Amino acid sequence: MGALLLHGGEVYDPRSGGSHGGRRPADVLLVGGRVAAVGTNLEVPDGGDARDCSGLVVAPGLVDLHTHVFVGQDLGVDPDVVGPPAGTTTFVDTGSAGAHLFGAFRRGTIDRAGSRVRAFLNIASIGATSILLAGELETLAYADEDVCIAGAREHADRVIGIKVRASGNVVGRSGAEPLHRARRVADRLGLPLMVHLGPAPPGSDEIMATLRKGDVLTHCYTGFEDNRLSVGGRVRESVLEARQRGVVFDVAHGMSAFDAEVASEMLAAGFRPDTISSDVHAYSLDAVGDLPTVMSKFLALGLGLDEVLACATYAPARHAGLAAEGVGTLDVGAPADVAAFELVEGPVAYADTRGGTFHGRRRLRTALTVRAGVIVHEALKEGRQ
């Protein structure tokens, strides 16, 4: 693991230039798997390598706060396959595994992956095993609080929170009880709770009342009529109160959870996402594409480039408890996880997951991905090396 200089790009640094960071012409020097320097006119150490990033936006490797990367499980995609071409170097798995399967997830994926993987542990001991067949919480016995707590403690170095898919098509006749059990588990462990929003029950107001500072409401722009977070162009009062308390609102596009009309209404009302994530899994690949595609959709909906980058780098790293390690940043000493993007100009048509379409004028294309100081994806034009 030697030295690598990324020179000539426009560097996005999420910790400078205001609330959403800033971009400036600069070089990035990576040495020994860490960020060694960010500045102008940096030189390649003897024996090092270099890449010309002129015309590209150079940013921290993307942090995807909602994914399913339990390889070999029904939902799972391989982070080392989908990550490099997306510029994603950190994956947060959200409930693929519960306590009875987390050991297999860890040994088979987390401990072997080149990508960084952390997880929200599913309150259901069987995890999100077969989403097309049955909800994991239809059988309430699987939502055993003591089993979940024991699993989280056994894998405390990889489990960052508790996940519950609190929607009617998952809980069945169990209703809101899994949500309340997940709340108690998260409280006993002192970890954040992530709640999946889908069709009721439980209803969105009941879910909001359950959430506290640092918890994550994922699928915040869902279009399910009985649980959408905006009604008639107005954001629900319970949602505004939850944000005031410090609840995190996450996109999690997925295969059925992103309605462009809802997103447009909420953005127009000033309700912007805290984090942009993909919810990439085996069934959502066609709808999602990748995380830069989801980010590009928000460019089309009116967010600025710096804000979109913040929502997919430093913000999710912070909410995942990884920012203190330098993840999602280009701080000196941070992990050498970097992505370079081309901002492609030109008309582009997008689809949401509810049959709607909308249009944008530019999109992000991954040109280079560096993970732990090693190039794992390269689509640079000839002559840049």
BELHU-V471753 format. One record per backbone hydrogen bond with DSSP energy under -1.0 kcal/mol. CO is the residue of the C=O (numbers start at 1). NH is the residue of the N-H. E is the energy in kcal/mol with one decimal. If there is no record, write none. Layout:
BEGIN
co = (CO CO)
nh = (NH NH)
e = (E E)
END
This chain:
BEGIN
co = (2 3 4 5 6 7 9 10 11 13 13 18 22 24 27 28 29 29 30 31 33 34 35 37 39 45 49 51 53 56 57 58 59 62 62 64 66 67 68 69 70 75 78 78 79 83 83 84 87 89 90 91 92 93 95 97 98 98 101 102 103 104 105 105 106 109 116 118 119 120 121 124 125 127 130 130 135 139 140 142 142 144 145 146 147 148 149 150 151 153 155 155 158 161 162 163 164 164 165 167 167 168 171 172 174 176 177 178 179 180 181 182 183 184 185 186 186 192 193 194 195 199 203 204 205 207 212 215 216 217 218 219 221 224 229 231 234 236 237 238 239 240 241 242 243 246 248 249 249 250 253 258 259 260 261 262 263 264 265 266 267 270 275 277 278 280 281 284 285 288 290 291 292 293 294 295 296 297 298 299 304 305 306 307 309 310 310 311 312 313 314 315 316 317 317 318 322 322 323 326 331 334 335 336 337 338 339 340 340 341 342 342 344 348 350 356 358 360 361 363 365 367 368 369 369 370 371 374 377 381 384)
nh = (32 49 30 51 28 53 26 58 24 16 22 21 13 11 39 6 36 37 4 34 336 31 333 29 27 48 5 7 56 10 341 12 339 89 90 92 279 94 77 71 73 282 81 82 83 86 88 87 62 116 64 118 67 120 128 122 101 102 105 106 107 108 109 110 111 113 91 93 160 95 163 127 100 129 133 134 138 142 143 125 144 148 149 150 151 152 153 154 155 156 158 159 119 121 194 123 166 196 167 170 171 172 174 175 177 180 181 182 183 184 185 186 187 188 189 190 191 162 216 164 218 168 207 208 209 210 215 248 195 250 197 222 259 227 236 234 231 240 241 242 243 244 245 247 246 214 217 274 275 220 257 353 263 264 265 266 267 268 269 271 270 272 251 253 254 68 285 288 289 290 294 295 296 297 298 299 300 301 303 302 308 309 310 311 312 313 315 276 63 317 318 319 320 322 323 321 325 327 326 329 334 35 337 373 61 370 59 367 368 57 344 365 363 360 358 352 350 348 346 344 342 379 340 376 377 338 374 371 369 384 52)
e = (-1.2 -2.2 -2.9 -2.6 -2.6 -3.5 -2.0 -2.1 -1.8 -1.6 -1.3 -1.6 -2.6 -2.8 -1.8 -2.9 -3.0 -1.5 -2.6 -1.4 -2.1 -2.5 -3.0 -3.0 -3.8 -2.6 -2.3 -2.3 -2.2 -2.8 -2.9 -3.5 -2.8 -2.0 -1.8 -2.3 -2.8 -2.4 -1.8 -1.4 -2.1 -3.2 -1.6 -2.5 -1.8 -1.3 -2.0 -1.3 -2.9 -2.2 -2.6 -2.3 -1.7 -2.9 -1.3 -2.3 -1.6 -1.4 -2.2 -3.0 -2.6 -2.5 -2.1 -1.8 -3.0 -2.5 -3.1 -3.0 -3.1 -1.8 -2.7 -1.7 -1.0 -1.8 -1.7 -2.0 -1.5 -1.8 -1.8 -2.2 -1.6 -2.2 -2.5 -2.3 -2.2 -2.4 -2.3 -2.2 -1.7 -1.2 -2.1 -2.3 -2.2 -2.9 -3.2 -2.4 -1.4 -2.4 -1.6 -2.3 -2.6 -1.6 -2.4 -1.3 -1.7 -1.9 -2.3 -2.5 -2.0 -2.0 -2.3 -2.6 -2.2 -2.4 -2.0 -1.5 -2.1 -2.3 -2.8 -2.1 -2.4 -3.4 -2.2 -2.9 -2.0 -1.1 -2.4 -3.2 -2.8 -2.7 -1.7 -1.4 -2.5 -2.1 -2.7 -1.5 -3.0 -1.9 -2.5 -1.8 -2.4 -2.0 -1.5 -2.3 -1.3 -2.2 -3.2 -2.5 -1.5 -2.4 -1.3 -2.7 -2.6 -2.6 -2.4 -2.7 -2.7 -2.4 -1.4 -3.2 -1.8 -1.1 -1.7 -1.5 -2.7 -1.7 -1.0 -3.1 -2.6 -1.5 -1.7 -2.7 -2.3 -1.7 -1.2 -1.4 -2.1 -1.3 -2.5 -1.3 -2.3 -2.5 -2.4 -2.1 -1.1 -1.1 -2.1 -2.5 -2.8 -1.7 -2.7 -2.3 -1.6 -3.2 -1.0 -1.4 -1.4 -1.5 -2.0 -1.6 -2.5 -2.6 -2.4 -2.5 -2.2 -3.3 -3.3 -3.0 -1.6 -2.9 -1.0 -2.3 -2.0 -2.9 -2.1 -2.4 -3.4 -2.1 -2.9 -2.7 -3.1 -3.6 -2.7 -2.6 -1.4 -2.2 -1.7 -2.8 -2.5 -1.4 -1.7)
END
